Amino acid sequence: MIRKSHLSIQDSKFFILIYAFCILYCALLLSCVRSNSDNLADFSKTLYDPSEASGFSLNAKDGSESTLLTVSNPWQGADSIVSRLFIARNGDEAPLAYNGQVLDGEAHRIATTSSTHIAMLDALGASDRIVAVSGINYITNPEIQKRRDQIADIGYEGNFDYEALLAADPDIVLLYGVNGASSMEKKLRELGIPFIYIGDYVEESPLGKTEWIVPIAEIIGERQKGERIFAEISDRYNSLKKKVADTAIDAPSVMLNVPYGDSWFMPSASSYMARLISDAGAEYIYAEDTGNTSLPIDLEKAYALATQADFWLNVDRVTSLPELASKCPRFEDTRVFSNGNIYNNTLRSNPNGGNDFFESGVTNPDLVLGDLIHIFHPELSNEPLVYYKKLTSDKLPR
């Protein structure tokens, strides 16, 4: 009986230890599950508050290095469209009920569908992370052209080369939309390749476009560097803007663009170019459109505006006054044409038609503003032009 009782006590101790171990194990398991099962609402801490851009937010959760990038309405006409990217770090899982894209750690291999993405990555010193682009022949970035044999060209909207994309093995694809969602979305979901829209295209503020360098910097794990670069660009831009506001007296009028078919598209008065013109101490000549898209006007209206203009900018791919006269023969008798105050943003173009104004110009609005100040108020600037050149000719076609 004594031996029987002794065995019973030993068995009881053994089962108590097993039970305690199970309780501890379950508690640890539940703790791990809880840490990887946060609610989306837990990521409410503002990681970065944009000062100029309106299309993105960066959030985090206290105690976590994972971040949530939210992009809103990233193309013209978008309404209540939201695209999200959860950047998971330290083994974290996406929050409960999260249905967006997930990037595991920082992106080291990146596919881009817009040349502005390339310029931003280049400004961050990360152009070597680009493994795929859209339309490599039209890209002006020298680092990309130097590595063009190592970079996949995945084609264009409606005709993307997914085999080339898969072979490039990107960690993420940076998308953009013009009037709607990219056709790549469905296929990327099937292939399991994370993506996120970069909405610099729809920002109307010059600095608002540039500020998208910050979410791109977060994607590559260099947010602080991105913030510093943007702050420096912003300081230079605002310093130039203040110099003009404090000094310039007159505000010359400015005409934009050339005809497309039978129509002449003019940006709105709140557009990117209109704001640059205003910040450079000039007046955009077409103030009637206060919306957020370019509207067509007929050639009669365009001619009437051109007769009042002091300067004429952004004349498509035209490289000389004779070529412009051939394209717009009636406009040859305008004052702006006679005075030769016509400038095009094609100084940094490649032979295939790629134009760095639409590439790095978005990342360098301070340089673009400097060009415009030089054009409108040469007394305030002796810096050489970076993106613009004056159209010249000795003889005009008759």
C-alpha positions in Angstrom: 0.0 0.0 0.0 2.8 2.4 0.9 4.6 1.7 -2.5 1.3 2.2 -4.3 0.7 5.6 -2.6 4.3 6.7 -3.4 3.9 5.9 -7.1 0.6 7.8 -7.1 2.3 10.9 -5.7 5.1 10.7 -8.3 2.6 10.3 -11.1 0.7 13.3 -9.8 3.8 15.5 -9.8 4.6 14.4 -13.3 1.1 15.2 -14.6 1.2 18.6 -12.8 4.5 19.4 -14.6 3.1 18.3 -17.9 0.0 20.4 -17.3 2.0 23.4 -16.4 4.2 23.1 -19.4 1.1 22.8 -21.7 -0.4 26.0 -20.1 2.9 27.9 -20.6 3.2 26.6 -24.2 -0.4 27.6 -25.1 0.2 31.0 -23.5 3.3 31.6 -25.6 1.5 30.4 -28.7 -1.4 32.7 -28.1 1.0 35.5 -27.5 2.7 34.9 -30.9 -0.7 34.6 -32.6 -1.8 37.9 -31.1 1.4 39.7 -32.3 0.8 38.6 -35.8 -3.0 39.2 -35.8 -3.2 42.9 -35.3 -6.2 44.8 -36.6 -5.8 47.3 -39.4 -6.9 50.0 -37.0 -3.8 49.3 -34.9 -1.7 50.9 -37.6 -3.0 54.4 -36.9 0.2 56.0 -35.8 1.3 58.6 -38.4 4.8 57.7 -39.6 5.1 60.6 -42.0 2.7 63.5 -42.6 2.9 64.8 -46.2 3.2 68.6 -46.4 2.4 68.9 -50.1 1.2 65.6 -51.5 -2.4 64.6 -51.1 -2.4 61.0 -52.4 -0.6 58.9 -49.8 -0.2 58.3 -46.1 2.3 56.3 -44.1 1.3 54.6 -40.8 2.7 52.3 -38.2 1.9 50.6 -35.0 3.6 51.3 -31.7 6.3 48.7 -31.1 6.4 47.4 -34.7 8.8 48.2 -37.5 6.2 47.1 -40.1 4.5 50.0 -42.0 1.3 50.6 -43.9 1.4 52.7 -47.1 -2.0 53.8 -48.3 -2.5 55.4 -51.7 -5.7 57.3 -52.6 -7.2 58.0 -56.0 -3.9 57.5 -58.0 -5.3 58.3 -61.4 -7.4 61.0 -63.0 -11.1 60.6 -62.3 -10.5 58.1 -59.6 -13.2 58.3 -56.8 -12.8 56.6 -53.4 -10.1 54.3 -54.9 -7.6 53.0 -52.2 -4.5 50.9 -52.8 -2.5 49.6 -49.8 0.9 48.0 -49.2 1.9 46.4 -45.9 5.6 46.3 -45.6 6.2 43.4 -43.2 9.3 43.4 -41.1 10.7 41.1 -38.3 8.4 38.3 -39.3 5.2 40.2 -38.8 2.1 39.2 -40.7 -0.5 41.4 -42.3 -3.3 42.7 -40.0 -6.6 40.8 -39.7 -9.0 41.5 -42.5 -6.3 43.2 -44.5 -6.9 42.7 -48.3 -4.1 44.8 -49.8 -0.6 43.9 -51.0 2.2 42.6 -48.8 5.9 43.2 -49.2 8.2 41.0 -47.2 10.9 43.5 -45.9 12.5 46.1 -48.1 12.5 45.9 -51.9 15.8 45.1 -53.5 14.6 44.3 -56.9 12.1 46.8 -58.4 10.1 46.9 -61.6 8.9 50.4 -62.6 6.2 51.4 -65.1 6.9 55.2 -65.1 10.1 57.1 -65.7 9.4 59.3 -62.7 9.8 56.2 -60.5 13.3 55.8 -62.0 14.2 59.4 -61.2 13.1 59.1 -57.6 15.0 55.9 -57.1 18.1 57.5 -58.7 17.8 60.5 -56.4 17.8 58.0 -53.5 20.9 56.4 -54.8 19.0 53.2 -55.6 18.8 53.0 -59.4 20.8 49.8 -59.1 17.7 48.1 -57.6 15.8 48.6 -60.8 15.5 45.3 -62.7 12.6 46.0 -65.1 11.3 49.1 -66.8 8.6 50.1 -69.3 10.0 51.5 -72.6 13.8 51.5 -72.0 14.5 53.4 -75.2 12.6 56.4 -74.0 14.4 56.6 -70.6 17.1 59.3 -70.4 18.7 58.2 -67.0 22.3 57.4 -67.8 22.6 54.7 -65.2 19.7 52.8 -66.7 21.1 53.1 -70.2 24.5 51.9 -68.9 22.8 48.8 -67.5 20.2 48.3 -70.3 21.5 44.8 -71.1 20.8 43.8 -67.5 17.3 45.4 -67.2 14.1 43.8 -68.6 11.9 46.0 -70.9 8.4 44.8 -69.9 6.6 46.9 -72.6 3.6 49.2 -72.3 0.0 49.3 -71.0 -2.0 46.7 -72.9 1.0 44.8 -74.2 3.1 43.9 -71.1 5.7 41.1 -71.4 5.0 39.0 -68.3 7.6 36.4 -69.2 10.3 39.2 -69.1 8.8 40.4 -65.8 9.0 37.0 -64.2 12.5 36.5 -65.4 13.5 39.8 -63.8 12.1 38.4 -60.5 11.1 41.7 -58.9 10.2 42.1 -55.2 7.6 44.7 -56.2 6.1 46.5 -59.2 5.5 50.3 -59.0 2.4 51.0 -61.0 0.7 54.1 -62.3 -2.7 54.7 -63.9 -3.7 57.5 -66.3 -7.5 57.2 -66.6 -8.0 54.0 -64.7 -6.4 51.0 -63.1 -3.4 49.4 -64.7 -4.2 46.3 -66.8 -1.3 44.6 -64.9 -3.2 44.3 -61.6 -5.0 41.1 -62.3 -2.0 39.3 -63.7 0.3 40.5 -60.9 -2.2 39.0 -58.4 -2.1 35.7 -60.3 1.7 35.7 -60.3 1.9 36.7 -56.6 4.0 39.7 -57.3 3.3 42.6 -54.9 2.5 46.0 -56.4 1.5 49.5 -55.4 0.4 52.6 -57.3 2.7 55.7 -57.2 0.3 58.6 -57.7 2.7 61.5 -58.4 1.0 61.8 -61.8 -2.2 63.3 -60.4 -0.6 65.8 -57.9 -1.0 69.4 -59.1 1.6 70.9 -56.7 5.1 70.7 -58.1 6.4 69.8 -54.6 3.5 67.4 -54.2 4.7 65.4 -57.1 8.3 65.3 -55.6 7.1 64.3 -52.2 6.3 60.8 -53.5 10.0 60.1 -53.1 9.2 59.5 -49.4 6.9 56.4 -49.9 9.3 55.1 -52.5 12.1 55.5 -49.9 10.0 53.6 -47.3 9.6 50.8 -49.8 13.4 50.4 -50.1 14.0 50.9 -46.3 15.4 54.5 -46.7 12.5 56.7 -45.5 14.7 59.1 -43.5 16.9 59.6 -46.5 13.9 60.3 -48.6 12.5 62.8 -46.1 15.9 64.6 -46.0 16.1 64.8 -49.8 12.6 66.1 -50.1 13.1 68.7 -47.4 16.2 70.0 -49.2 14.4 70.2 -52.5 11.5 72.0 -50.8 13.8 74.5 -49.2 15.5 75.4 -52.5 12.1 75.6 -54.3 10.5 77.9 -51.7 13.7 80.0 -51.5 13.5 80.7 -55.3 9.7 81.3 -55.1 10.3 83.9 -52.3 13.1 85.6 -54.2 10.7 86.2 -57.1 7.8 87.3 -54.9 10.1 89.8 -53.1 11.8 91.1 -56.2 9.9 90.7 -59.5 7.6 93.6 -60.6 5.9 92.6 -63.8 4.1 89.3 -64.5 4.4 88.4 -68.1 1.7 86.3 -69.7 2.4 82.7 -70.8 0.9 80.5 -73.5 1.3 76.7 -73.5 1.3 73.8 -75.9 0.5 73.3 -79.6 -2.5 71.9 -81.4 -3.3 68.2 -81.3 -5.4 67.5 -84.4 -8.1 70.2 -84.5 -7.9 70.9 -80.7 -5.5 72.6 -78.4 -5.4 71.2 -74.9 -4.8 73.8 -72.2 -4.0 72.8 -68.6 -6.3 74.0 -65.8 -5.4 77.1 -63.8 -4.5 74.9 -60.8 -2.3 72.5 -62.8 1.3 71.6 -62.3 2.5 73.9 -65.1 0.2 76.8 -64.1 1.6 76.7 -60.5 5.2 76.6 -61.7 4.5 79.6 -64.0 2.9 81.5 -61.1 5.7 80.7 -58.7 8.2 81.9 -61.3 6.5 85.3 -61.3 4.4 85.0 -64.5 0.7 84.7 -65.3 -0.8 81.7 -67.1 -2.9 83.1 -69.8 -5.8 80.6 -69.7 -7.6 81.1 -66.3 -11.1 79.9 -67.4 -10.6 76.3 -66.6 -10.5 75.8 -62.8 -11.0 72.0 -62.9 -8.4 69.3 -62.5 -8.0 68.2 -66.1 -6.7 69.7 -69.4 -9.6 70.8 -71.6 -9.5 71.3 -75.4 -10.1 74.7 -77.0 -10.5 75.4 -80.7 -7.7 76.9 -82.8 -9.5 80.3 -82.9 -9.5 80.5 -79.1 -5.8 79.4 -79.0 -4.9 82.1 -81.6 -6.7 84.8 -79.6 -4.7 83.7 -76.5 -1.4 83.6 -78.3 -1.8 87.2 -79.6 -1.9 88.3 -76.0 1.0 86.2 -74.7 4.5 87.5 -73.8 6.0 83.9 -73.7 5.1 80.6 -75.3 6.3 77.3 -73.7 6.1 73.5 -74.1 5.6 73.3 -77.9 5.6 69.5 -78.1 8.8 68.1 -79.9 9.3 71.2 -82.0 13.0 72.2 -82.1 13.1 75.4 -84.1 11.0 78.4 -85.1 10.7 77.3 -88.7 9.3 74.0 -87.5 6.8 75.7 -85.2 5.8 78.0 -88.1 5.1 75.0 -90.2 3.0 73.4 -87.5 1.1 76.6 -86.6 1.4 78.8 -89.7 -1.2 81.4 -88.6 0.6 82.0 -85.3 3.7 83.4 -87.1 2.3 86.9 -87.0 1.8 87.0 -83.2 3.9 89.2 -81.1 5.3 86.3 -79.1 6.5 84.7 -82.3 8.1 87.9 -83.6 9.9 88.5 -80.4 11.2 85.0 -80.3 10.1 84.4 -76.7 9.3 80.7 -77.3 11.0 78.0 -75.2 10.6 74.3 -75.2 11.3 71.8 -72.4 13.4 69.5 -74.7 16.9 70.4 -73.8 17.6 67.0 -72.2 16.0 64.7 -74.8 17.4 61.5 -76.3 17.3 60.5 -80.0 14.3 58.2 -79.4 12.1 61.0 -78.1 12.6 60.4 -74.4 12.5 63.7 -72.5 14.1 64.2 -69.1 11.7 67.0 -68.2 9.1 64.4 -67.7 11.5 62.1 -65.9 13.9 63.9 -63.5 12.0 67.2 -63.8 9.4 65.8 -61.4 12.1 65.1 -58.8 13.8 68.5 -59.4 11.0 71.1 -59.4 13.5 73.6 -58.0 15.6 73.3 -61.2 12.5 73.6 -63.4 11.5 76.7 -61.4 15.0 78.1 -61.8 14.6 77.7 -65.6 11.3 79.5 -65.7 12.7 82.4 -63.5 15.6 82.6 -65.9 13.2 82.8 -68.9 10.7 85.3 -67.4 13.0 87.4 -65.2 16.6 87.0 -66.5 17.7 89.8 -64.2 17.1 87.5 -61.2 19.1 84.5 -62.6 22.4 83.9 -64.3 22.1 80.1 -63.9 22.2 78.1 -67.2 19.0 76.5 -68.4 18.7 72.8 -67.3 15.5 71.6 -69.1 14.4 74.4 -71.4 15.9 75.9 -74.6 15.0 78.9 -76.7 13.8 78.2 -80.2 15.8 80.1 -82.8 16.1 80.6 -86.5 17.5 83.1 -89.0 14.8 82.4 -91.6 11.2 81.4 -91.3 9.4 79.4 -94.0 6.9 81.4 -96.1 
